[in-house]
């Protein structure tokens, strides 16, 4: 809260006395209160005296009020300095109180402030001709007609820099001015002659009906979207369960079936014979040590946190395959033709930007390890030879 003090001694009058009219008015005012309760009249009396003094309260006037009401001077001083309705310094003949709170600010009160600063000077400065002074105040309660100012006892609303400047000119010249809206509005009526309350639609139920219909349609749309999402999730869950059962069945069958031996490799394996080191070497490929690869993957995964995402795990063991933003010519290959890729896996591959056979045909060990880890079925890509199938399908597509 701002500290309010009396005006400097240099501007204080040496004496003060009530006018005859104010003296008579004061007697009637004090008579309204019981004996000993005359202090209740302090605010209206200070207001009357401020008007007699040209819009401000000199120290001698405050002292005169305390004597007249038989109050300690400090009590009257406390009232005068507490309420901002009392001016403790001289003001101009036209005292401008400019509202600068949110509604007025949004409607241009800063432009009104600039006019006051340019014409009068800083706040609480009296112009050289003694006509004007101004002060920025809190909300004056005329927000509908913002921006606005109070000049002496009257409100002036719907201000612009242009009409406000003319208003000050007219006041200075002693011309008659219009109190209230400077844009021709009456009271707080809406601009542009809008008559909302006379619209028949407000009373025939059509507006409410339109709102209700819109809300019902939006609610139905949300319900349909929620149902579709639930069905999609249910279908995805069913596909996942189906895939898990198929994998489990394959593993169970593999556990009881006799395993093929690889003479070239010297060990039993579930991988096709063509993946054995001897065959790889025969066709010019570098022999693949599956045990070493599995061990390497396990070591890299062990270094990750338990909360690592599937993508973080995949990045740790391989390289993400090159992806496309969308299918070529907006038409993806039917990846389900590759044994081991069902609708669910096809959708996951699409989400990774894999739409065509030739993309899968180009995968090396690093990409195979990445995709296998990301899809949580390491070894399956090799076991079902996705890359080989994709090469065959890509060649067929190319020939056709």
C-alpha positions in Angstrom: 0.0 0.0 0.0 1.4 3.4 -0.9 2.4 5.8 1.8 0.2 8.9 1.8 1.5 12.1 3.4 0.3 15.7 3.6 1.4 18.3 1.1 4.7 20.1 1.7 4.5 23.0 4.1 5.2 25.5 1.2 1.8 24.9 -0.3 -0.2 24.6 3.0 -2.5 27.6 3.8 -1.8 29.3 7.1 -5.4 29.1 8.3 -8.8 27.5 7.6 -12.4 28.3 8.7 -15.7 26.7 7.8 -17.9 28.7 5.4 -21.3 29.7 6.8 -23.0 27.1 4.6 -20.7 24.3 5.7 -21.1 25.3 9.4 -24.9 25.0 9.1 -24.6 21.8 7.2 -22.3 20.4 9.9 -24.7 21.1 12.7 -27.4 19.2 10.9 -25.0 16.3 10.2 -23.7 16.0 13.8 -27.3 16.2 15.1 -28.0 12.8 13.4 -25.7 11.0 15.9 -26.1 10.5 19.7 -24.1 12.6 22.1 -20.5 11.3 22.2 -20.8 9.6 18.7 -20.2 12.7 16.6 -17.0 11.1 15.4 -19.2 9.0 13.0 -19.5 12.2 10.9 -15.8 12.4 10.2 -15.9 11.0 6.6 -18.8 13.1 5.3 -17.4 16.2 6.9 -13.9 15.7 5.5 -15.5 15.2 2.1 -17.5 18.5 2.4 -14.4 20.4 3.6 -12.3 18.9 0.7 -14.9 20.3 -1.8 -14.7 23.7 -0.1 -10.9 23.7 -0.4 -10.9 23.1 -4.1 -10.6 19.3 -4.1 -8.0 18.7 -1.5 -7.4 18.6 2.3 -4.9 21.1 3.8 -3.5 20.3 7.3 -5.4 23.2 8.8 -8.7 21.8 7.5 -8.0 18.4 9.0 -7.3 20.2 12.3 -10.5 22.1 12.1 -12.5 18.9 11.6 -10.9 17.3 14.6 -11.8 20.3 16.8 -15.3 20.5 15.4 -16.0 16.8 16.2 -13.9 16.8 19.4 -11.7 14.1 18.1 -7.9 13.7 18.5 -6.1 15.1 15.5 -4.3 11.8 14.9 -7.6 10.0 14.4 -8.8 12.4 11.7 -5.4 12.3 10.1 -5.6 8.5 10.0 -8.9 8.7 8.1 -7.7 11.3 5.7 -4.5 9.4 4.8 -6.1 6.0 4.6 -8.9 6.7 2.1 -7.7 7.6 -1.4 -11.0 9.5 -1.9 -9.2 12.3 0.1 -6.5 14.2 -1.8 -3.7 15.5 0.4 -2.2 17.7 -2.3 -3.7 20.5 -4.4 -5.4 19.3 -7.6 -6.5 21.0 -10.7 -9.9 22.5 -11.3 -10.6 19.4 -13.4 -9.3 16.4 -11.4 -9.0 13.4 -13.8 -9.0 9.9 -12.3 -8.0 7.4 -14.9 -9.0 3.8 -14.6 -6.1 1.6 -15.5 -7.3 -1.9 -14.4 -7.7 -4.9 -16.7 -10.9 -4.1 -18.7 -9.9 -0.5 -19.4 -6.3 -1.6 -20.2 -7.6 -4.1 -22.7 -9.7 -1.4 -24.3 -6.9 1.2 -24.7 -6.4 3.0 -21.3 -2.7 3.2 -22.0 -3.4 5.5 -25.0 -5.5 7.7 -22.6 -2.6 7.7 -20.2 -0.3 9.0 -23.0 -2.7 11.9 -23.7 -2.7 12.9 -20.0 1.1 12.7 -19.7 1.6 14.7 -22.9 -1.0 17.4 -22.0 -0.6 17.6 -18.1 2.6 15.8 -17.1 3.3 13.2 -14.5 0.6 12.0 -12.1 -0.4 14.4 -9.3 1.1 17.3 -11.3 -1.2 20.4 -11.6 -1.0 22.0 -15.1 0.5 25.5 -15.3 -2.9 27.0 -15.9 -4.3 25.2 -12.8 -7.0 23.6 -14.8 -5.9 19.9 -14.8 -4.3 17.2 -12.7 -4.6 13.5 -12.9 -4.1 10.2 -11.1 -4.3 6.5 -12.1 -6.8 4.7 -9.9 -8.3 1.2 -9.4 -11.5 0.1 -11.1 -14.2 2.7 -11.1 -16.9 0.2 -12.0 -17.8 1.2 -15.6 -16.1 -1.7 -17.3 -18.8 -2.2 -20.0 -17.9 1.2 -21.4 -14.1 1.0 -21.1 -11.8 2.9 -21.3 -13.1 5.6 -19.0 -12.1 8.3 -16.6 -13.8 10.2 -13.8 -13.4 14.0 -13.9 -14.5 15.6 -10.6 -17.9 13.9 -9.9 -18.7 12.7 -13.4 -17.8 9.6 -15.6 -16.7 9.9 -19.2 -16.7 6.6 -21.1 -15.9 5.0 -24.5 -12.8 7.1 -24.8 -10.3 7.3 -27.6 -7.2 9.5 -27.8 -9.1 11.7 -30.2 -12.4 12.2 -28.4 -10.6 12.5 -25.0 -8.3 15.2 -26.3 -11.3 17.1 -27.6 -13.0 16.6 -24.2 -10.1 18.2 -22.4 -10.0 21.1 -24.9 -13.7 21.8 -24.4 -13.3 21.7 -20.6 -10.4 24.1 -20.8 -12.5 26.4 -23.0 -15.5 26.3 -20.7 -17.7 24.6 -23.3 -20.5 22.3 -22.4 -19.5 18.6 -22.6 -21.4 15.4 -22.7 -21.2 13.3 -19.5 -21.1 9.5 -19.9 -20.4 7.8 -23.2 -18.4 9.8 -25.8 -19.5 7.3 -28.5 -23.2 8.0 -28.2 -24.2 4.9 -26.2 -26.9 5.1 -23.6 -26.0 3.6 -20.2 -24.2 0.3 -21.0 -26.2 -0.8 -24.0 -24.3 -3.0 -26.5 -22.5 -1.4 -29.4 -24.0 -1.6 -33.0 -27.6 -1.5 -31.8 -27.6 -5.2 -30.9 -30.9 -6.3 -29.3 -30.0 -9.8 -28.1 -32.9 -10.0 -25.6 -35.5 -9.3 -28.3 -34.4 -12.3 -30.4 -37.4 -14.7 -30.6 -35.0 -17.6 -30.7 -34.3 -17.0 -27.1 -37.8 -17.9 -26.2 -39.1 -20.4 -28.7 -36.6 -23.1 -27.6 -34.8 -23.3 -30.9 -31.5 -22.1 -29.6 -31.6 -24.5 -26.6 -32.7 -27.3 -29.0 -29.7 -26.6 -31.3 -27.3 -26.6 -28.4 -28.8 -29.9 -27.1 -28.6 -31.5 -30.5 -25.0 -30.5 -30.9 -24.1 -31.8 -27.5 -25.9 -35.1 -28.2 -24.1 -35.5 -31.5 -20.7 -34.8 -29.9 -21.5 -37.2 -27.1 -22.5 -39.9 -29.7 -19.4 -39.3 -31.7 -17.2 -39.7 -28.6 -19.0 -42.9 -27.7 -18.5 -44.3 -31.2 -14.8 -43.4 -31.1 -14.4 -45.0 -27.7 -16.2 -48.2 -28.9 -14.0 -48.4 -32.0 -10.9 -47.9 -30.0 -12.0 -50.6 -27.6 -12.7 -53.0 -30.4 -9.4 -52.3 -32.0 -7.6 -52.9 -28.8 -9.6 -56.1 -28.3 -8.7 -57.3 -31.8 -5.1 -56.5 -31.2 -5.1 -58.3 -27.9 -6.7 -61.4 -29.6 -4.1 -61.3 -32.4 -1.4 -61.1 -29.8 -2.7 -64.0 -27.9 -3.1 -66.0 -31.1 0.5 -65.2 -32.0 1.8 -66.2 -28.6 -0.1 -69.5 -28.7 1.4 -70.2 -32.2 4.9 -69.4 -30.9 4.4 -71.5 -27.8 3.1 -74.4 -30.0 6.1 -74.1 -32.3 8.5 -74.1 -29.3 6.7 -77.2 -27.8 6.9 -79.1 -31.1 10.5 -78.1 -31.5 11.3 -79.4 -28.0 10.0 -82.9 -28.7 11.0 -83.2 -32.3 14.3 -84.8 -33.3 16.8 -82.1 -34.1 18.7 -82.1 -37.4 22.4 -82.4 -37.2 24.8 -80.2 -39.1 27.9 -82.2 -40.0 29.6 -79.1 -41.2 29.0 -77.2 -37.9 29.5 -80.2 -35.6 26.5 -79.2 -33.4 22.7 -79.6 -33.3 20.7 -76.5 -34.3 17.2 -75.4 -35.2 18.4 -73.1 -37.9 18.3 -74.2 -41.6 21.3 -76.1 -43.0 22.1 -73.1 -45.2 22.9 -71.1 -42.1 25.6 -73.5 -40.9 29.1 -72.1 -41.0 30.3 -74.5 -43.7 27.5 -73.6 -46.1 27.9 -69.9 -45.4 31.6 -70.2 -46.2 30.8 -72.2 -49.4 28.6 -69.4 -50.8 31.1 -66.7 -49.9 29.4 -65.5 -46.7 31.2 -65.0 -43.4 30.4 -67.8 -41.0 27.9 -66.8 -38.3 28.6 -67.7 -34.7 25.1 -67.8 -33.2 26.3 -68.6 -29.7 28.6 -65.7 -29.7 25.9 -63.4 -31.1 23.4 -64.5 -28.4 26.0 -64.0 -25.7 26.8 -60.5 -27.1 23.1 -59.6 -27.1 22.6 -60.8 -23.6 25.6 -58.8 -22.3 24.3 -55.6 -24.0 20.8 -56.0 -22.6 22.1 -56.6 -19.1 23.7 -53.2 -19.1 20.3 -51.5 -19.6 18.0 -50.4 -16.8 15.0 -52.6 -16.0 12.7 -49.8 -17.3 14.3 -49.6 -20.7 11.8 -49.3 -23.6 11.7 -51.9 -26.5 13.3 -49.3 -28.7 16.2 -48.7 -26.3 16.8 -52.4 -26.0 16.7 -52.7 -29.8 19.1 -49.8 -30.2 21.5 -51.5 -27.8 21.8 -54.7 -29.9 21.5 -53.6 -33.5 20.7 -50.9 -36.0 17.2 -49.7 -36.9 16.4 -50.5 -40.5 16.0 -47.8 -43.1 12.5 -46.6 -43.1 10.1 -44.8 -45.4 7.7 -42.1 -44.4 4.9 -43.7 -46.4 4.5 -46.5 -49.0 5.8 -45.9 -52.5 2.9 -44.8 -54.7 0.8 -45.0 -51.5 0.6 -48.8 -51.9 2.4 -51.1 -49.5 3.3 -54.7 -50.3 1.4 -57.5 -48.6 4.0 -58.4 -46.0 1.7 -61.1 -44.7 2.9 -63.2 -47.7 6.1 -63.7 -45.7 5.7 -66.7 -43.4 5.7 -65.6 -39.8 4.3 -62.1 -40.5 0.6 -61.8 -39.5 -1.7 -58.8 -39.4 -0.3 -57.6 -36.1 3.4 -57.9 -37.1 2.6 -56.2 -40.5 1.1 -53.3 -38.6 4.1 -53.1 -36.3 6.4 -53.1 -39.3 4.4 -50.4 -41.0 4.7 -48.3 -37.8 8.5 -48.7 -38.2 8.3 -47.5 -41.8 8.7 -50.9 -43.4 6.2 -51.3 -46.3 8.0 -53.3 -49.1 9.6 -56.7 -49.6 12.9 -55.1 -50.9 13.3 -53.2 -47.6 13.3 -56.5 -45.7 15.5 -58.2 -48.4 18.2 -55.6 -47.6 18.5 -56.3 -43.9 21.8 -57.5 -42.5 22.6 -59.0 -39.2 22.4 -55.6 -37.4 18.9 -54.9 -38.7 17.7 -58.4 -38.1 18.9 -58.2 -34.5 17.3 -54.8 -34.0 13.9 -55.9 -35.4 14.0 -59.2 -33.6 14.6 -57.5 -30.3 12.1 -54.7 -30.9 9.3 -57.3 -31.8 10.4 -59.5 -28.8 10.9 -62.7 -30.8 14.7 -62.9 -31.3 15.7 -65.7 -33.6 12.3 -66.0 -35.4 13.4 -63.9 -38.3 16.3 -66.3 -39.0 14.2 -69.3 -38.2 11.6 -68.4 -40.8 14.1 -66.8 -43.1 12.2 -63.5 -43.6 15.1 -62.0 -45.6 15.2 -64.9 -48.0 11.4 -64.9 -48.5 11.4 -61.1 -49.0 14.1 -61.5 -51.7 12.0 -64.1 -53.5 8.9 -62.0 -53.3 10.7 -58.8 -54.3 12.1 -60.6 -57.4 8.7 -61.8 -58.3 7.2 -58.3 -58.0 10.0 -56.9 -60.1 9.4 -59.5 -62.9 5.7 -58.9 -62.9 
